[in-house]
Amino acid sequence: MPEFRLDEASGLPVWLQLRNRLIYLIKTGYYRPGEQLPSVRSLAADLSINYNTVSKAYVDLEHSGYVKSIRGRGVFVRETPEALHGEMTSAVDTVLEDAIRRCLSMGMSLDEVQLRMIDITHEIKKEMKTRLR
């Protein structure tokens, strides 16, 4: 199961953080078309969040066309049309813009923010390479 980090300090509701993370995992191929997502109950238990929060994220994913719910069987990833790629890009842009504006409000310059993002990206790449070994 992939790692889910929920940020309690974020201005984004937990269900939206979860939705965005699941979209990312679908778009990057972690969850492939036809593959079943974790059950609402198991994901809620794993993340120690309310069942309704996970359910809300799943309902939104279904309405957005990312997944299909089959009663009694579970929630499955759909073949996603390329048009949904634009929606994902928009969601990522919103998250990044929010992070940049928060850094600016802390007194950082745009150049400092850009350099920190590059440094953090390099750190994450190293971390991911280490995990793959």
Rosetta constraint file for C-alpha pairs under 8 A:
AtomPair CA 4 CA 18 HARMONIC 7.65 0.50
AtomPair CA 4 CA 21 HARMONIC 7.36 0.50
AtomPair CA 4 CA 47 HARMONIC 7.58 0.50
AtomPair CA 6 CA 14 HARMONIC 6.71 0.50
AtomPair CA 6 CA 17 HARMONIC 6.70 0.50
AtomPair CA 6 CA 18 HARMONIC 7.47 0.50
AtomPair CA 7 CA 14 HARMONIC 7.75 0.50
AtomPair CA 7 CA 17 HARMONIC 7.99 0.50
AtomPair CA 8 CA 14 HARMONIC 7.62 0.50
AtomPair CA 12 CA 16 HARMONIC 6.34 0.50
AtomPair CA 12 CA 17 HARMONIC 6.36 0.50
AtomPair CA 13 CA 17 HARMONIC 6.39 0.50
AtomPair CA 14 CA 18 HARMONIC 6.17 0.50
AtomPair CA 14 CA 53 HARMONIC 7.14 0.50
AtomPair CA 15 CA 19 HARMONIC 6.08 0.50
AtomPair CA 15 CA 53 HARMONIC 5.22 0.50
AtomPair CA 15 CA 54 HARMONIC 6.26 0.50
AtomPair CA 15 CA 56 HARMONIC 6.43 0.50
AtomPair CA 15 CA 57 HARMONIC 5.16 0.50
AtomPair CA 16 CA 20 HARMONIC 6.02 0.50
AtomPair CA 16 CA 57 HARMONIC 6.51 0.50
AtomPair CA 17 CA 21 HARMONIC 6.19 0.50
AtomPair CA 18 CA 22 HARMONIC 6.16 0.50
AtomPair CA 18 CA 54 HARMONIC 7.47 0.50
AtomPair CA 18 CA 57 HARMONIC 6.50 0.50
AtomPair CA 19 CA 23 HARMONIC 6.16 0.50
AtomPair CA 19 CA 57 HARMONIC 5.02 0.50
AtomPair CA 19 CA 58 HARMONIC 7.20 0.50
AtomPair CA 19 CA 60 HARMONIC 7.55 0.50
AtomPair CA 19 CA 61 HARMONIC 6.78 0.50
AtomPair CA 20 CA 24 HARMONIC 6.19 0.50
AtomPair CA 20 CA 91 HARMONIC 7.24 0.50
AtomPair CA 21 CA 25 HARMONIC 6.23 0.50
AtomPair CA 22 CA 26 HARMONIC 6.12 0.50
AtomPair CA 23 CA 27 HARMONIC 5.99 0.50
AtomPair CA 23 CA 61 HARMONIC 7.80 0.50
AtomPair CA 23 CA 66 HARMONIC 7.46 0.50
AtomPair CA 23 CA 88 HARMONIC 7.04 0.50
AtomPair CA 24 CA 28 HARMONIC 6.01 0.50
AtomPair CA 24 CA 88 HARMONIC 7.38 0.50
AtomPair CA 25 CA 29 HARMONIC 6.18 0.50
AtomPair CA 25 CA 30 HARMONIC 5.06 0.50
AtomPair CA 25 CA 31 HARMONIC 5.95 0.50
AtomPair CA 26 CA 30 HARMONIC 5.87 0.50
AtomPair CA 26 CA 31 HARMONIC 4.82 0.50
AtomPair CA 26 CA 32 HARMONIC 6.37 0.50
AtomPair CA 26 CA 66 HARMONIC 7.87 0.50
AtomPair CA 26 CA 77 HARMONIC 7.45 0.50
AtomPair CA 27 CA 31 HARMONIC 7.98 0.50
AtomPair CA 27 CA 85 HARMONIC 7.59 0.50
AtomPair CA 27 CA 88 HARMONIC 7.93 0.50
AtomPair CA 31 CA 35 HARMONIC 6.21 0.50
AtomPair CA 31 CA 36 HARMONIC 7.89 0.50
AtomPair CA 31 CA 37 HARMONIC 7.53 0.50
AtomPair CA 31 CA 77 HARMONIC 7.01 0.50
AtomPair CA 32 CA 77 HARMONIC 6.42 0.50
AtomPair CA 33 CA 76 HARMONIC 7.44 0.50
AtomPair CA 33 CA 77 HARMONIC 4.76 0.50
AtomPair CA 33 CA 78 HARMONIC 5.01 0.50
AtomPair CA 33 CA 79 HARMONIC 5.17 0.50
AtomPair CA 33 CA 80 HARMONIC 7.80 0.50
AtomPair CA 34 CA 76 HARMONIC 5.63 0.50
AtomPair CA 34 CA 77 HARMONIC 5.19 0.50
AtomPair CA 34 CA 78 HARMONIC 6.10 0.50
AtomPair CA 34 CA 79 HARMONIC 7.62 0.50
AtomPair CA 35 CA 76 HARMONIC 5.44 0.50
AtomPair CA 35 CA 77 HARMONIC 5.55 0.50
AtomPair CA 36 CA 74 HARMONIC 6.79 0.50
AtomPair CA 36 CA 75 HARMONIC 5.66 0.50
AtomPair CA 36 CA 76 HARMONIC 4.30 0.50
AtomPair CA 36 CA 77 HARMONIC 6.41 0.50
AtomPair CA 37 CA 74 HARMONIC 7.48 0.50
AtomPair CA 37 CA 75 HARMONIC 5.66 0.50
AtomPair CA 37 CA 76 HARMONIC 5.89 0.50
AtomPair CA 37 CA 77 HARMONIC 7.20 0.50
AtomPair CA 38 CA 42 HARMONIC 6.45 0.50
AtomPair CA 38 CA 43 HARMONIC 5.98 0.50
AtomPair CA 38 CA 75 HARMONIC 7.75 0.50
AtomPair CA 39 CA 43 HARMONIC 6.10 0.50
AtomPair CA 39 CA 74 HARMONIC 6.53 0.50
AtomPair CA 39 CA 75 HARMONIC 7.32 0.50
AtomPair CA 40 CA 44 HARMONIC 6.05 0.50
AtomPair CA 40 CA 51 HARMONIC 6.43 0.50
AtomPair CA 40 CA 54 HARMONIC 5.83 0.50
AtomPair CA 40 CA 55 HARMONIC 6.09 0.50
AtomPair CA 40 CA 58 HARMONIC 7.99 0.50
AtomPair CA 41 CA 45 HARMONIC 6.14 0.50
AtomPair CA 41 CA 51 HARMONIC 5.98 0.50
AtomPair CA 42 CA 46 HARMONIC 6.05 0.50
AtomPair CA 43 CA 47 HARMONIC 6.09 0.50
AtomPair CA 43 CA 54 HARMONIC 7.19 0.50
AtomPair CA 44 CA 48 HARMONIC 5.70 0.50
AtomPair CA 44 CA 49 HARMONIC 5.03 0.50
AtomPair CA 44 CA 50 HARMONIC 5.88 0.50
AtomPair CA 44 CA 51 HARMONIC 5.23 0.50
AtomPair CA 44 CA 53 HARMONIC 7.79 0.50
AtomPair CA 44 CA 54 HARMONIC 6.14 0.50
AtomPair CA 45 CA 49 HARMONIC 6.60 0.50
AtomPair CA 45 CA 51 HARMONIC 7.91 0.50
AtomPair CA 49 CA 53 HARMONIC 6.95 0.50
AtomPair CA 49 CA 54 HARMONIC 7.76 0.50
AtomPair CA 50 CA 54 HARMONIC 6.98 0.50
AtomPair CA 51 CA 55 HARMONIC 6.20 0.50
AtomPair CA 52 CA 56 HARMONIC 6.00 0.50
AtomPair CA 53 CA 57 HARMONIC 6.49 0.50
AtomPair CA 54 CA 58 HARMONIC 6.23 0.50
AtomPair CA 55 CA 59 HARMONIC 6.09 0.50
AtomPair CA 56 CA 60 HARMONIC 6.21 0.50
AtomPair CA 57 CA 61 HARMONIC 6.20 0.50
AtomPair CA 58 CA 62 HARMONIC 6.17 0.50
AtomPair CA 58 CA 67 HARMONIC 7.84 0.50
AtomPair CA 58 CA 75 HARMONIC 7.95 0.50
AtomPair CA 59 CA 63 HARMONIC 6.23 0.50
AtomPair CA 60 CA 64 HARMONIC 6.06 0.50
AtomPair CA 61 CA 65 HARMONIC 6.29 0.50
AtomPair CA 61 CA 66 HARMONIC 5.36 0.50
AtomPair CA 61 CA 67 HARMONIC 5.89 0.50
AtomPair CA 62 CA 66 HARMONIC 5.74 0.50
AtomPair CA 62 CA 67 HARMONIC 4.79 0.50
AtomPair CA 62 CA 68 HARMONIC 5.63 0.50
AtomPair CA 62 CA 69 HARMONIC 7.12 0.50
AtomPair CA 65 CA 78 HARMONIC 7.15 0.50
AtomPair CA 65 CA 80 HARMONIC 7.06 0.50
AtomPair CA 66 CA 77 HARMONIC 6.04 0.50
AtomPair CA 66 CA 78 HARMONIC 5.52 0.50
AtomPair CA 66 CA 79 HARMONIC 7.48 0.50
AtomPair CA 66 CA 80 HARMONIC 6.09 0.50
AtomPair CA 67 CA 75 HARMONIC 6.44 0.50
AtomPair CA 67 CA 76 HARMONIC 5.33 0.50
AtomPair CA 67 CA 77 HARMONIC 4.33 0.50
AtomPair CA 67 CA 78 HARMONIC 4.93 0.50
AtomPair CA 68 CA 75 HARMONIC 5.64 0.50
AtomPair CA 68 CA 76 HARMONIC 5.27 0.50
AtomPair CA 68 CA 77 HARMONIC 6.38 0.50
AtomPair CA 68 CA 78 HARMONIC 6.28 0.50
AtomPair CA 69 CA 73 HARMONIC 7.89 0.50
AtomPair CA 69 CA 74 HARMONIC 5.82 0.50
AtomPair CA 69 CA 75 HARMONIC 4.31 0.50
AtomPair CA 69 CA 76 HARMONIC 6.30 0.50
AtomPair CA 70 CA 74 HARMONIC 5.43 0.50
AtomPair CA 70 CA 75 HARMONIC 6.17 0.50
AtomPair CA 70 CA 76 HARMONIC 7.71 0.50
AtomPair CA 80 CA 84 HARMONIC 6.55 0.50
AtomPair CA 81 CA 85 HARMONIC 7.62 0.50
AtomPair CA 82 CA 86 HARMONIC 7.57 0.50
AtomPair CA 83 CA 87 HARMONIC 7.29 0.50
AtomPair CA 84 CA 88 HARMONIC 6.45 0.50
AtomPair CA 85 CA 89 HARMONIC 6.22 0.50
AtomPair CA 86 CA 90 HARMONIC 6.14 0.50
AtomPair CA 87 CA 91 HARMONIC 6.27 0.50
AtomPair CA 88 CA 92 HARMONIC 6.20 0.50
AtomPair CA 89 CA 93 HARMONIC 6.07 0.50
AtomPair CA 90 CA 94 HARMONIC 6.22 0.50
AtomPair CA 91 CA 95 HARMONIC 6.40 0.50
AtomPair CA 92 CA 96 HARMONIC 6.14 0.50
AtomPair CA 93 CA 97 HARMONIC 5.91 0.50
AtomPair CA 94 CA 98 HARMONIC 6.12 0.50
AtomPair CA 95 CA 99 HARMONIC 6.28 0.50
AtomPair CA 96 CA 100 HARMONIC 6.14 0.50
AtomPair CA 97 CA 101 HARMONIC 6.10 0.50
AtomPair CA 98 CA 102 HARMONIC 6.18 0.50
AtomPair CA 99 CA 103 HARMONIC 6.31 0.50
AtomPair CA 100 CA 104 HARMONIC 6.23 0.50
AtomPair CA 100 CA 110 HARMONIC 7.84 0.50
AtomPair CA 100 CA 113 HARMONIC 6.72 0.50
AtomPair CA 101 CA 105 HARMONIC 6.15 0.50
AtomPair CA 102 CA 106 HARMONIC 6.41 0.50
AtomPair CA 103 CA 107 HARMONIC 6.75 0.50
AtomPair CA 103 CA 108 HARMONIC 5.74 0.50
AtomPair CA 103 CA 113 HARMONIC 6.68 0.50
AtomPair CA 104 CA 108 HARMONIC 4.88 0.50
AtomPair CA 104 CA 109 HARMONIC 6.13 0.50
AtomPair CA 104 CA 110 HARMONIC 7.03 0.50
AtomPair CA 104 CA 113 HARMONIC 7.72 0.50
AtomPair CA 108 CA 112 HARMONIC 5.97 0.50
AtomPair CA 108 CA 113 HARMONIC 6.43 0.50
AtomPair CA 109 CA 113 HARMONIC 6.27 0.50
AtomPair CA 110 CA 114 HARMONIC 6.12 0.50
AtomPair CA 111 CA 115 HARMONIC 6.20 0.50
AtomPair CA 112 CA 116 HARMONIC 6.16 0.50
AtomPair CA 113 CA 117 HARMONIC 6.14 0.50
AtomPair CA 114 CA 118 HARMONIC 6.28 0.50
AtomPair CA 115 CA 119 HARMONIC 6.19 0.50
AtomPair CA 116 CA 120 HARMONIC 6.03 0.50
AtomPair CA 117 CA 121 HARMONIC 6.00 0.50
AtomPair CA 118 CA 122 HARMONIC 6.27 0.50
AtomPair CA 119 CA 123 HARMONIC 6.28 0.50
AtomPair CA 120 CA 124 HARMONIC 6.18 0.50
AtomPair CA 121 CA 125 HARMONIC 6.22 0.50
AtomPair CA 122 CA 126 HARMONIC 6.29 0.50
AtomPair CA 123 CA 127 HARMONIC 6.20 0.50
AtomPair CA 124 CA 128 HARMONIC 6.07 0.50
AtomPair CA 125 CA 129 HARMONIC 6.18 0.50
AtomPair CA 126 CA 130 HARMONIC 6.22 0.50
AtomPair CA 127 CA 131 HARMONIC 6.35 0.50
AtomPair CA 128 CA 132 HARMONIC 6.34 0.50
AtomPair CA 129 CA 133 HARMONIC 6.63 0.50
